[in-house]
Amino acid sequence: MDNKLEKKSMLIIVTELLFAIMPLLILLLISLLTSQSLLAVFKRSDISFISVILFGQASVRFISGYVNKGNKFGWQRIAFLLTCLFIFGLVPSVVYLIIVHSEISKTQIVYILQNIWLLLSVIAYIILGCIGQIKLDE
């Protein structure tokens, strides 16, 4: 595979990632400027919104790349990967979103898991997004 193509694809994915996490960066900046707790930002439902968006975008980018250039990977593997992405990525992100956004009492573990899923969504988006983008650019 072409190293130049990989770098170009990574640049596109990171650029899109920066726009996806922009609300988080704005909230952090507001917290800094208003002397509010930075940790409070990571307890907001916005974190789960970003995770849902990134897991969804990872799916779209990955599938777009393979549909565009033909599937040499095998539809079974792609179906399995997408199923895992939905079950272990998207579904938990939506559950955390509902819990954090609701009025029910929450334990600290909910906020920790919500932020772990944000990190996982970023990783999934970078990896699957790059793979899909490379396929689109080939």
Secondary structure in CASP SS format (residue, H / E / C, confidence):
PFRMAT SS
TARGET T0000
AUTHOR 0000-0000-0000
METHOD secondary structure of the structure
MODEL  1
M C 1.00
D C 1.00
N H 1.00
K H 1.00
L H 1.00
E H 1.00
K H 1.00
K H 1.00
S H 1.00
M H 1.00
L H 1.00
I H 1.00
I H 1.00
V H 1.00
T H 1.00
E H 1.00
L H 1.00
L H 1.00
F H 1.00
A H 1.00
I C 1.00
M H 1.00
P H 1.00
L H 1.00
L H 1.00
I H 1.00
L H 1.00
L H 1.00
L H 1.00
I H 1.00
S H 1.00
L H 1.00
L H 1.00
T C 1.00
S C 1.00
Q C 1.00
S C 1.00
L H 1.00
L H 1.00
A H 1.00
V H 1.00
F C 1.00
K C 1.00
R C 1.00
S C 1.00
D H 1.00
I H 1.00
S H 1.00
F H 1.00
I H 1.00
S H 1.00
V H 1.00
I H 1.00
L H 1.00
F H 1.00
G H 1.00
Q H 1.00
A H 1.00
S H 1.00
V H 1.00
R H 1.00
F H 1.00
I H 1.00
S H 1.00
G H 1.00
Y H 1.00
V H 1.00
N H 1.00
K H 1.00
G C 1.00
N C 1.00
K C 1.00
F C 1.00
G C 1.00
W H 1.00
Q H 1.00
R H 1.00
I H 1.00
A H 1.00
F H 1.00
L H 1.00
L H 1.00
T H 1.00
C H 1.00
L H 1.00
F H 1.00
I H 1.00
F H 1.00
G H 1.00
L H 1.00
V H 1.00
P H 1.00
S H 1.00
V H 1.00
V H 1.00
Y H 1.00
L H 1.00
I H 1.00
I H 1.00
V H 1.00
H H 1.00
S C 1.00
E C 1.00
I C 1.00
S C 1.00
K C 1.00
T C 1.00
Q H 1.00
I H 1.00
V H 1.00
Y H 1.00
I H 1.00
L H 1.00
Q H 1.00
N H 1.00
I H 1.00
W H 1.00
L H 1.00
L H 1.00
L H 1.00
S H 1.00
V H 1.00
I H 1.00
A H 1.00
Y H 1.00
I H 1.00
I H 1.00
L H 1.00
G H 1.00
C H 1.00
I H 1.00
G H 1.00
Q H 1.00
I H 1.00
K H 1.00
L H 1.00
D H 1.00
E C 1.00
END
